């Protein structure tokens, strides 16, 4: 079912206003043709018992940080510059790069900025720094992290991003100040959608999967975590501020953080 709640957040002089939605599967065969829409009272709490959770594992891009930056970077700006470098039409350039991305999808090279610098002949790290004004938190993310601190949870960012990209985003947002640790994929040796990732990550961090919550916008990563036995799984359905939500039916999908605060609104 859908639970819908209005959320209002202030960022400097700008207002972030959104309708926050929770998509919950009714049963194992819940599908797109049998959705029922239920509007909850704005103070309806999300059914999450924080007493059952010691570790909170959070994805970075698309869960805490706005994926609009990454989408623009890899789908618009890099194709534009690659087209200019090689004398291609923009669509031809985009198709070429998309084929390159797919060729290493699921491998560490997929997110390695130094690998892409060599492969496309453009300094991708410098380009990330150049465009860092587009890097920012999703609405309500900072407030959610502050709430987790108040609850006394151990909070770890688990990201597929390369350490060079992580460093730039941390410098821009101060994300590291809100969490206990940030773990990039190279430290674990695999990307999060790989089954090998989760036992390696558990050994590295020492978390108990039965007392852990993991939130991500990527279905493959959530499935791998589920297979490993992570007990509490949340899908971030609103990964980009510029795109509509993309809910999943097999996981609890949320478009924001307010209902994860047990009914306390993000203001």
SEMINU-909265 format. One record per residue (C-alpha): residue number from 1; x, y, z; residue in one letter. Coordinates in nm, 4 decimals. Layout:
N
ATOM / nr / east / north / up / rest
ATOM / NUM / X / Y / Z / a
...
end
This chain:
267
ATOM / nr / east / north / up / rest
ATOM / 1 / 0.0000 / 0.0000 / 0.0000 / x
ATOM / 2 / 0.1031 / 0.3631 / -0.0212 / x
ATOM / 3 / 0.1279 / 0.5853 / 0.2826 / x
ATOM / 4 / 0.1541 / 0.9535 / 0.1939 / x
ATOM / 5 / 0.2733 / 1.2330 / 0.4220 / x
ATOM / 6 / 0.3712 / 1.5946 / 0.3496 / x
ATOM / 7 / 0.7245 / 1.6963 / 0.4379 / x
ATOM / 8 / 0.8605 / 2.0489 / 0.4688 / x
ATOM / 9 / 1.2282 / 2.1256 / 0.5042 / x
ATOM / 10 / 1.4211 / 2.4523 / 0.5092 / x
ATOM / 11 / 1.7642 / 2.4796 / 0.3461 / x
ATOM / 12 / 1.9068 / 2.8268 / 0.3828 / x
ATOM / 13 / 1.6622 / 3.0504 / 0.1984 / x
ATOM / 14 / 1.5081 / 2.7709 / -0.0071 / x
ATOM / 15 / 1.2164 / 2.5483 / 0.0805 / x
ATOM / 16 / 1.2084 / 2.1794 / 0.0080 / x
ATOM / 17 / 0.8496 / 2.0621 / -0.0170 / x
ATOM / 18 / 0.7542 / 1.7095 / -0.1152 / x
ATOM / 19 / 0.4931 / 1.4419 / -0.0648 / x
ATOM / 20 / 0.6581 / 1.1540 / 0.1102 / x
ATOM / 21 / 0.5346 / 0.8082 / 0.0208 / x
ATOM / 22 / 0.5886 / 0.4615 / 0.1606 / x
ATOM / 23 / 0.5274 / 0.1748 / -0.0813 / x
ATOM / 24 / 0.4717 / -0.1513 / 0.1058 / x
ATOM / 25 / 0.4115 / -0.4922 / -0.0522 / x
ATOM / 26 / 0.0900 / -0.6483 / 0.0781 / x
ATOM / 27 / 0.2090 / -1.0057 / 0.0239 / x
ATOM / 28 / 0.4702 / -1.1986 / -0.1719 / x
ATOM / 29 / 0.2651 / -1.1823 / -0.4946 / x
ATOM / 30 / 0.2021 / -0.8099 / -0.4674 / x
ATOM / 31 / 0.2367 / -0.6599 / -0.8162 / x
ATOM / 32 / 0.1695 / -0.3563 / -1.0222 / x
ATOM / 33 / -0.1866 / -0.4588 / -1.1129 / x
ATOM / 34 / -0.3207 / -0.4939 / -0.7594 / x
ATOM / 35 / -0.2013 / -0.1765 / -0.5893 / x
ATOM / 36 / -0.4318 / -0.0219 / -0.3329 / x
ATOM / 37 / -0.3739 / 0.3402 / -0.2410 / x
ATOM / 38 / -0.4237 / 0.4455 / 0.1197 / x
ATOM / 39 / -0.3529 / 0.7970 / 0.2439 / x
ATOM / 40 / -0.2364 / 0.7914 / 0.6028 / x
ATOM / 41 / -0.2673 / 1.0631 / 0.8619 / x
ATOM / 42 / 0.0448 / 1.2876 / 0.8400 / x
ATOM / 43 / 0.1639 / 1.1654 / 1.1797 / x
ATOM / 44 / 0.1371 / 0.7938 / 1.0967 / x
ATOM / 45 / 0.4701 / 0.6421 / 1.2141 / x
ATOM / 46 / 0.6699 / 0.4047 / 1.0000 / x
ATOM / 47 / 0.6563 / 0.0587 / 1.1650 / x
ATOM / 48 / 1.0247 / 0.0336 / 1.2535 / x
ATOM / 49 / 1.1460 / -0.0655 / 1.6006 / x
ATOM / 50 / 1.4813 / 0.1011 / 1.6503 / x
ATOM / 51 / 1.5407 / -0.1147 / 1.9598 / x
ATOM / 52 / 1.5944 / -0.4058 / 1.7192 / x
ATOM / 53 / 1.8672 / -0.2214 / 1.5272 / x
ATOM / 54 / 2.2293 / -0.1594 / 1.6256 / x
ATOM / 55 / 2.3886 / -0.0801 / 1.2894 / x
ATOM / 56 / 2.2517 / 0.1444 / 1.0158 / x
ATOM / 57 / 2.4144 / 0.0894 / 0.6767 / x
ATOM / 58 / 2.3369 / 0.3614 / 0.4263 / x
ATOM / 59 / 2.4098 / 0.3957 / 0.0577 / x
ATOM / 60 / 2.5483 / 0.7353 / -0.0426 / x
ATOM / 61 / 2.4386 / 0.8360 / -0.3950 / x
ATOM / 62 / 2.0637 / 0.8156 / -0.4442 / x
ATOM / 63 / 1.9934 / 0.7522 / -0.0758 / x
ATOM / 64 / 2.1614 / 1.0374 / 0.1108 / x
ATOM / 65 / 2.3022 / 1.2449 / -0.1747 / x
ATOM / 66 / 2.1001 / 1.3569 / -0.4744 / x
ATOM / 67 / 2.1676 / 1.1250 / -0.7688 / x
ATOM / 68 / 2.0835 / 1.4092 / -1.0058 / x
ATOM / 69 / 2.4526 / 1.4995 / -0.9992 / x
ATOM / 70 / 2.5630 / 1.1507 / -1.1093 / x
ATOM / 71 / 2.2891 / 1.1205 / -1.3710 / x
ATOM / 72 / 2.3814 / 1.4568 / -1.5204 / x
ATOM / 73 / 2.7537 / 1.3812 / -1.5025 / x
ATOM / 74 / 2.7525 / 1.0410 / -1.6740 / x
ATOM / 75 / 2.4488 / 1.0749 / -1.8993 / x
ATOM / 76 / 2.4745 / 1.4384 / -2.0110 / x
ATOM / 77 / 2.7993 / 1.6225 / -1.9429 / x
ATOM / 78 / 3.0526 / 1.3445 / -2.0007 / x
ATOM / 79 / 2.8819 / 1.2458 / -2.3304 / x
ATOM / 80 / 2.8889 / 1.6132 / -2.4343 / x
ATOM / 81 / 3.2619 / 1.6435 / -2.3676 / x
ATOM / 82 / 3.3373 / 1.3036 / -2.5210 / x
ATOM / 83 / 3.1453 / 1.4086 / -2.8323 / x
ATOM / 84 / 3.3474 / 1.7305 / -2.8577 / x
ATOM / 85 / 3.6734 / 1.5385 / -2.8125 / x
ATOM / 86 / 3.5951 / 1.2819 / -3.0822 / x
ATOM / 87 / 3.3797 / 1.4839 / -3.3218 / x
ATOM / 88 / 3.0650 / 1.2804 / -3.2540 / x
ATOM / 89 / 2.6974 / 1.3677 / -3.2374 / x
ATOM / 90 / 2.5748 / 1.3792 / -2.8793 / x
ATOM / 91 / 2.3467 / 1.0748 / -2.9161 / x
ATOM / 92 / 2.6275 / 0.8701 / -3.0745 / x
ATOM / 93 / 2.8588 / 0.9769 / -2.7938 / x
ATOM / 94 / 2.6018 / 0.8843 / -2.5275 / x
ATOM / 95 / 2.5390 / 0.5435 / -2.6853 / x
ATOM / 96 / 2.9126 / 0.4760 / -2.6999 / x
ATOM / 97 / 2.9621 / 0.5658 / -2.3340 / x
ATOM / 98 / 2.6563 / 0.3692 / -2.2216 / x
ATOM / 99 / 2.8002 / 0.0612 / -2.3925 / x
ATOM / 100 / 3.1291 / 0.1228 / -2.2102 / x
ATOM / 101 / 2.9470 / 0.1525 / -1.8764 / x
ATOM / 102 / 2.7588 / -0.1728 / -1.9340 / x
ATOM / 103 / 3.0760 / -0.3582 / -2.0295 / x
ATOM / 104 / 3.2119 / -0.3321 / -1.6734 / x
ATOM / 105 / 2.8855 / -0.3134 / -1.4787 / x
ATOM / 106 / 2.9159 / -0.5005 / -1.1489 / x
ATOM / 107 / 3.2954 / -0.4771 / -1.1498 / x
ATOM / 108 / 3.5075 / -0.2369 / -0.9432 / x
ATOM / 109 / 3.6034 / -0.0569 / -1.2644 / x
ATOM / 110 / 3.2384 / 0.0490 / -1.3034 / x
ATOM / 111 / 3.2803 / 0.3235 / -1.0427 / x
ATOM / 112 / 3.6581 / 0.3785 / -1.0652 / x
ATOM / 113 / 3.7100 / 0.7395 / -1.1735 / x
ATOM / 114 / 4.0750 / 0.6758 / -1.2613 / x
ATOM / 115 / 3.9723 / 0.3855 / -1.4856 / x
ATOM / 116 / 3.7263 / 0.6104 / -1.6682 / x
ATOM / 117 / 3.9834 / 0.8866 / -1.7008 / x
ATOM / 118 / 4.2097 / 0.6457 / -1.8882 / x
ATOM / 119 / 3.9333 / 0.4856 / -2.0921 / x
ATOM / 120 / 3.7616 / 0.8012 / -2.2189 / x
ATOM / 121 / 4.0662 / 1.0294 / -2.2298 / x
ATOM / 122 / 3.9045 / 1.2950 / -2.0066 / x
ATOM / 123 / 4.0121 / 1.3759 / -1.6505 / x
ATOM / 124 / 3.6982 / 1.2550 / -1.4756 / x
ATOM / 125 / 3.8280 / 1.3373 / -1.1262 / x
ATOM / 126 / 3.8978 / 1.6995 / -1.2245 / x
ATOM / 127 / 3.5598 / 1.7130 / -1.3932 / x
ATOM / 128 / 3.3906 / 1.5953 / -1.0725 / x
ATOM / 129 / 3.5611 / 1.8751 / -0.8786 / x
ATOM / 130 / 3.4604 / 2.1255 / -1.1458 / x
ATOM / 131 / 3.0938 / 2.0310 / -1.1118 / x
ATOM / 132 / 3.0868 / 1.9854 / -0.7342 / x
ATOM / 133 / 2.8402 / 2.2734 / -0.6987 / x
ATOM / 134 / 2.5771 / 2.0208 / -0.8084 / x
ATOM / 135 / 2.6541 / 1.7799 / -0.5244 / x
ATOM / 136 / 2.4115 / 1.7944 / -0.2332 / x
ATOM / 137 / 2.1931 / 1.6079 / 0.0124 / x
ATOM / 138 / 1.8501 / 1.4758 / -0.0706 / x
ATOM / 139 / 1.5698 / 1.6479 / 0.1159 / x
ATOM / 140 / 1.5635 / 1.5378 / 0.4810 / x
ATOM / 141 / 1.8848 / 1.3323 / 0.4693 / x
ATOM / 142 / 2.0839 / 1.5477 / 0.7119 / x
ATOM / 143 / 1.7987 / 1.5526 / 0.9609 / x
ATOM / 144 / 1.7711 / 1.1746 / 0.9392 / x
ATOM / 145 / 2.1430 / 1.1343 / 1.0088 / x
ATOM / 146 / 2.1162 / 1.3674 / 1.3081 / x
ATOM / 147 / 1.8269 / 1.1602 / 1.4417 / x
ATOM / 148 / 2.0304 / 0.8408 / 1.4117 / x
ATOM / 149 / 2.3029 / 1.0077 / 1.6168 / x
ATOM / 150 / 2.0484 / 1.0934 / 1.8834 / x
ATOM / 151 / 1.9355 / 0.7306 / 1.8890 / x
ATOM / 152 / 2.2957 / 0.6197 / 1.9449 / x
ATOM / 153 / 2.3146 / 0.3982 / 1.6380 / x
ATOM / 154 / 2.6384 / 0.3117 / 1.4636 / x
ATOM / 155 / 2.5992 / 0.4636 / 1.1177 / x
ATOM / 156 / 2.8141 / 0.3528 / 0.8256 / x
ATOM / 157 / 2.8049 / 0.4674 / 0.4661 / x
ATOM / 158 / 2.8524 / 0.1685 / 0.2365 / x
ATOM / 159 / 2.9030 / 0.2933 / -0.1157 / x
ATOM / 160 / 3.0039 / 0.1566 / -0.4532 / x
ATOM / 161 / 3.1646 / 0.4920 / -0.5275 / x
ATOM / 162 / 3.5405 / 0.5167 / -0.5804 / x
ATOM / 163 / 3.7470 / 0.6755 / -0.3047 / x
ATOM / 164 / 3.8311 / 0.9761 / -0.5257 / x
ATOM / 165 / 3.4645 / 1.0531 / -0.5800 / x
ATOM / 166 / 3.3857 / 0.9943 / -0.2136 / x
ATOM / 167 / 3.6555 / 1.2417 / -0.1096 / x
ATOM / 168 / 3.5138 / 1.5134 / -0.3362 / x
ATOM / 169 / 3.1582 / 1.4586 / -0.2133 / x
ATOM / 170 / 3.2650 / 1.4514 / 0.1510 / x
ATOM / 171 / 3.4582 / 1.7759 / 0.1064 / x
ATOM / 172 / 3.1514 / 1.9376 / -0.0493 / x
ATOM / 173 / 2.8837 / 1.8095 / 0.1909 / x
ATOM / 174 / 3.0575 / 1.7278 / 0.5202 / x
ATOM / 175 / 2.8872 / 1.3889 / 0.5109 / x
ATOM / 176 / 3.1643 / 1.2311 / 0.7196 / x
ATOM / 177 / 3.0679 / 1.4466 / 1.0194 / x
ATOM / 178 / 2.7321 / 1.2690 / 1.0422 / x
ATOM / 179 / 2.8532 / 0.9066 / 1.0374 / x
ATOM / 180 / 3.0974 / 0.6731 / 1.2093 / x
ATOM / 181 / 3.2637 / 0.5500 / 0.8927 / x
ATOM / 182 / 3.2480 / 0.5589 / 0.5142 / x
ATOM / 183 / 3.3405 / 0.2359 / 0.3367 / x
ATOM / 184 / 3.4014 / 0.2394 / -0.0375 / x
ATOM / 185 / 3.3818 / -0.0681 / -0.2576 / x
ATOM / 186 / 3.7586 / -0.0991 / -0.3007 / x
ATOM / 187 / 3.7961 / -0.1530 / 0.0746 / x
ATOM / 188 / 3.5589 / -0.4506 / 0.0546 / x
ATOM / 189 / 3.6845 / -0.5801 / -0.2801 / x
ATOM / 190 / 3.3459 / -0.6041 / -0.4511 / x
ATOM / 191 / 3.0471 / -0.3925 / -0.5426 / x
ATOM / 192 / 2.7385 / -0.4232 / -0.3228 / x
ATOM / 193 / 2.5294 / -0.6155 / -0.5764 / x
ATOM / 194 / 2.7816 / -0.8999 / -0.5659 / x
ATOM / 195 / 2.7094 / -1.1760 / -0.3120 / x
ATOM / 196 / 3.0761 / -1.1725 / -0.2043 / x
ATOM / 197 / 3.0417 / -0.8140 / -0.0852 / x
ATOM / 198 / 2.8253 / -0.8715 / 0.2204 / x
ATOM / 199 / 3.0245 / -1.1343 / 0.4151 / x
ATOM / 200 / 3.3401 / -0.9330 / 0.3452 / x
ATOM / 201 / 3.1715 / -0.6125 / 0.4605 / x
ATOM / 202 / 3.0375 / -0.7802 / 0.7748 / x
ATOM / 203 / 3.3870 / -0.9006 / 0.8656 / x
ATOM / 204 / 3.5298 / -0.5548 / 0.7987 / x
ATOM / 205 / 3.2720 / -0.3691 / 1.0081 / x
ATOM / 206 / 3.1717 / -0.6370 / 1.2559 / x
ATOM / 207 / 2.7972 / -0.5871 / 1.2217 / x
ATOM / 208 / 2.5290 / -0.8439 / 1.3000 / x
ATOM / 209 / 2.3026 / -0.8689 / 0.9926 / x
ATOM / 210 / 2.0054 / -0.9688 / 1.2098 / x
ATOM / 211 / 2.0326 / -0.6375 / 1.3963 / x
ATOM / 212 / 2.1154 / -0.4143 / 1.1015 / x
ATOM / 213 / 1.9203 / -0.1831 / 0.8730 / x
ATOM / 214 / 2.0346 / -0.1211 / 0.5169 / x
ATOM / 215 / 1.8915 / 0.1473 / 0.2880 / x
ATOM / 216 / 1.9753 / 0.1787 / -0.0822 / x
ATOM / 217 / 1.8180 / 0.2898 / -0.4095 / x
ATOM / 218 / 1.9611 / -0.0063 / -0.6021 / x
ATOM / 219 / 1.7514 / -0.3231 / -0.6287 / x
ATOM / 220 / 2.0466 / -0.5528 / -0.6952 / x
ATOM / 221 / 2.2300 / -0.4311 / -0.3851 / x
ATOM / 222 / 1.9213 / -0.4814 / -0.1686 / x
ATOM / 223 / 1.8705 / -0.8329 / -0.3049 / x
ATOM / 224 / 2.2311 / -0.9265 / -0.2268 / x
ATOM / 225 / 2.1944 / -0.7895 / 0.1266 / x
ATOM / 226 / 1.8700 / -0.9836 / 0.1715 / x
ATOM / 227 / 2.0353 / -1.3071 / 0.0603 / x
ATOM / 228 / 2.3106 / -1.2469 / 0.3171 / x
ATOM / 229 / 2.0495 / -1.2053 / 0.5886 / x
ATOM / 230 / 2.0325 / -0.8308 / 0.6604 / x
ATOM / 231 / 1.7069 / -0.8084 / 0.8554 / x
ATOM / 232 / 1.5804 / -0.4571 / 0.7844 / x
ATOM / 233 / 1.5856 / -0.3428 / 0.4223 / x
ATOM / 234 / 1.4575 / -0.0082 / 0.2951 / x
ATOM / 235 / 1.4461 / 0.1002 / -0.0684 / x
ATOM / 236 / 1.5018 / 0.4683 / -0.1497 / x
ATOM / 237 / 1.2467 / 0.5247 / -0.4252 / x
ATOM / 238 / 1.3257 / 0.8938 / -0.4763 / x
ATOM / 239 / 1.6951 / 0.8855 / -0.5659 / x
ATOM / 240 / 1.6993 / 1.2063 / -0.7703 / x
ATOM / 241 / 1.5319 / 1.5376 / -0.6963 / x
ATOM / 242 / 1.4670 / 1.5725 / -1.0695 / x
ATOM / 243 / 1.2966 / 1.2377 / -1.1343 / x
ATOM / 244 / 0.9710 / 1.0794 / -1.0130 / x
ATOM / 245 / 0.9839 / 0.7969 / -0.7568 / x
ATOM / 246 / 1.0657 / 0.4455 / -0.8791 / x
ATOM / 247 / 0.9245 / 0.2129 / -0.6119 / x
ATOM / 248 / 0.9966 / -0.1581 / -0.5823 / x
ATOM / 249 / 0.7276 / -0.4046 / -0.4841 / x
ATOM / 250 / 0.9472 / -0.6596 / -0.3070 / x
ATOM / 251 / 1.0924 / -0.4109 / -0.0566 / x
ATOM / 252 / 0.9545 / -0.1326 / 0.1591 / x
ATOM / 253 / 1.0055 / 0.1726 / -0.0645 / x
ATOM / 254 / 1.0136 / 0.5261 / 0.0746 / x
ATOM / 255 / 1.0424 / 0.8592 / -0.1041 / x
ATOM / 256 / 1.1923 / 1.0370 / 0.1970 / x
ATOM / 257 / 1.2975 / 1.0040 / 0.5583 / x
ATOM / 258 / 1.0132 / 1.1428 / 0.7660 / x
ATOM / 259 / 0.8345 / 0.8143 / 0.8311 / x
ATOM / 260 / 1.1632 / 0.6488 / 0.9291 / x
ATOM / 261 / 1.1686 / 0.8883 / 1.2235 / x
ATOM / 262 / 0.8679 / 0.7118 / 1.3768 / x
ATOM / 263 / 0.6308 / 0.9884 / 1.2805 / x
ATOM / 264 / 0.8497 / 1.2870 / 1.3675 / x
ATOM / 265 / 0.8348 / 1.5271 / 1.0752 / x
ATOM / 266 / 1.1499 / 1.6556 / 0.9109 / x
ATOM / 267 / 1.1409 / 2.0366 / 0.9428 / x
end
